[in-house]
Amino acid sequence: MIKNNIYNITIFELDDIRKNAKINNDHLVEIQGKEIQSWDEYLDVIEIVYKFPTGWRVNIHGYIDWMLDLDWLGKNSYILIIHDYSDFLKQNMETKKMVMEIFEEEILPWWQSDVEKYCAGGKAKPFNVYLVN
């Protein structure tokens, strides 16, 4: 069974994650936490790195919908690395908490098993988040 999770790691652990992602055809995304201080800045980055197929800004519900439907990427799994996590949304801790709760309660469980229950032909895939300080 797939177990999706959020991990706290050091920068020294990144090389192995990057190497495995390349071998396994994973969609690996690395974002710079210190450069993201608002929900809008977060969405600006996420819409680009996950190649959301839309030409306009999504709201929170649209963001969740797109993150639960990443088929256009054609990858075996998804990896999000947030560098400088302690600085990520540092000026807006409520938003930081909300972003992480969405991953814990919506995105990771969906890709772990819910996609197979609620989506015809859906396939569970690894989706892990790595927080680097």
C-alpha angles and dihedrals in degrees: 000000000000116000113198116196150157114250132193108217141166125244088252091068094057099084093064092047091050093047093049091046091055093048094046098045091244124165100241118190126184120191131182109239096198090059093056115075104147141040089250092053089048092051092047090058098039094049089056101042094046091040095229106205095232135096097212139060114275124218123229093278092049090049091054092045092053092046089054091052111049097145093122088070092063094211134143095227144352131241126186119190118190111197119205090016093176087063095043108115087344091156093052111040093170090060091046090053091048093050092051093045090053089055093046098043105029118014104038096043090047094056093038096060116317092085089066092050099046107026122066106238091003117157126206113239135181114261114175132174121210120198113203126195 
